[in-house]
Amino acid sequence: MSDQCIFCEIVHGNIPCAKIFEDDQVLAFLDIGPISPGHCLVIPKKHYARLEQCPADLAAALAARLGPIAQAVIAAVNAPGYNILNNNHPCAGQLVEHVHFHIIPRNPDDGLFGHWPAGKYPPGKMEQIQQKITDSLAL
């Protein structure tokens, strides 16, 4: 448990939550500040600030539970779609520094995430970034 981590406090039962799933590794609960009905969070019970710090077996356990939880959530709120989001670091929108995935039910014309701000690489830039990534990737 990390000092001052609200999600760790939830895992340990010190702060109540609207729990929708729990096993020995993963906890899922409704977000108290939903951006759509049914918006929930799926977290590892052990504290890791960011996804890349999470051991591969725990990341796999999280991933294995996302689909079934999302399916149950969208069925419960009668939504035809959903987003799964994971923000890492405050500059990426991470407000709680404990790995978590948002499952956000979506409906047509709900006004959420209306436009993907796609850009374009200048000539040669994509290949340059590709090379830097492959050079530093350690799997």
C-alpha positions in Angstrom: 0.0 0.0 0.0 1.2 3.5 -0.8 0.8 6.3 1.7 -2.0 8.7 0.7 -3.2 6.6 -2.2 -7.0 6.7 -2.4 -7.2 3.5 -4.4 -5.1 1.6 -1.9 -7.4 2.9 0.8 -10.4 1.5 -1.2 -8.6 -1.8 -1.7 -8.1 -2.1 2.1 -11.7 -1.2 2.9 -10.9 2.1 4.5 -12.9 4.0 1.9 -16.2 2.6 0.6 -16.8 2.0 -3.1 -19.6 0.7 -5.3 -17.7 -2.6 -6.0 -18.7 -4.4 -9.2 -15.9 -7.1 -9.3 -13.1 -8.4 -7.1 -10.7 -11.2 -7.0 -7.3 -11.8 -5.5 -5.5 -9.4 -7.9 -8.1 -7.0 -9.4 -10.8 -4.7 -8.1 -13.4 -2.9 -10.2 -15.8 -0.2 -8.9 -18.0 2.6 -10.2 -16.2 6.0 -10.6 -17.5 8.6 -8.1 -17.1 11.2 -10.8 -18.6 9.4 -13.9 -18.5 11.0 -17.3 -21.3 8.6 -18.4 -23.6 6.2 -16.4 -21.7 3.0 -15.6 -18.2 4.6 -15.8 -16.0 2.4 -13.7 -12.4 1.8 -12.8 -10.4 -1.4 -12.9 -7.3 -1.4 -10.7 -4.7 -3.9 -9.5 -5.0 -4.4 -5.8 -1.3 -4.0 -5.4 0.0 -0.5 -5.8 1.9 0.5 -8.9 1.9 4.1 -10.1 2.1 3.4 -13.8 1.5 0.6 -16.2 5.1 0.1 -17.1 5.9 -0.6 -13.5 3.3 -3.3 -13.3 4.6 -6.9 -13.5 3.6 -8.6 -16.8 1.5 -11.3 -15.0 -0.5 -8.6 -13.2 -0.9 -6.5 -16.4 -2.2 -9.7 -18.1 -4.6 -10.3 -15.2 -6.0 -6.7 -15.6 -6.3 -7.1 -19.4 -8.1 -10.5 -19.0 -10.8 -8.9 -16.9 -11.4 -5.7 -18.9 -13.4 -7.3 -21.6 -15.9 -9.2 -19.4 -16.3 -6.3 -17.0 -16.9 -3.9 -20.0 -19.5 -6.3 -21.4 -21.3 -6.4 -18.1 -21.2 -2.6 -17.7 -22.5 -1.8 -21.2 -25.3 -4.4 -20.8 -26.3 -2.9 -17.5 -26.6 0.6 -18.9 -27.8 -0.4 -22.3 -24.9 1.3 -24.1 -23.8 0.2 -27.6 -20.1 1.0 -27.1 -17.4 1.8 -24.7 -13.9 3.2 -24.3 -11.1 1.8 -22.2 -8.6 4.4 -21.2 -5.4 4.2 -19.2 -3.6 7.5 -18.4 0.0 7.3 -17.2 1.6 10.4 -15.6 -0.2 13.7 -14.7 0.7 15.2 -18.1 -1.4 12.4 -19.7 -4.4 13.1 -17.4 -3.5 10.6 -14.5 -5.1 12.1 -11.4 -4.5 9.1 -9.1 -1.0 7.7 -9.3 -2.2 4.0 -9.0 -2.6 2.0 -12.2 -6.2 2.1 -13.3 -8.3 1.6 -16.4 -11.5 3.5 -17.1 -14.3 1.7 -18.7 -16.6 4.4 -20.1 -19.9 3.4 -21.7 -20.7 5.3 -24.9 -23.9 6.2 -26.7 -24.3 7.8 -30.2 -24.0 11.6 -30.0 -23.1 11.6 -26.3 -20.6 14.4 -26.9 -17.7 12.6 -25.3 -14.4 12.5 -27.2 -16.1 13.8 -30.3 -13.0 14.3 -32.5 -9.7 12.5 -32.6 -7.0 15.1 -33.1 -5.0 13.2 -35.7 -1.9 14.8 -37.1 0.7 14.0 -39.8 4.4 13.4 -39.6 6.7 15.5 -41.8 8.7 13.4 -44.2 11.3 11.2 -42.4 10.0 11.9 -38.9 8.0 8.7 -38.6 11.0 6.6 -39.5 13.2 8.6 -37.1 10.8 8.0 -34.2 10.3 4.3 -35.2 14.1 3.8 -35.0 14.4 5.4 -31.6 11.6 3.3 -30.2 13.0 0.0 -31.6 16.5 0.9 -30.3 15.2 1.4 -26.8 12.6 -1.3 -26.6 13.6 -4.1 -24.3 11.2 -7.1 -24.4 
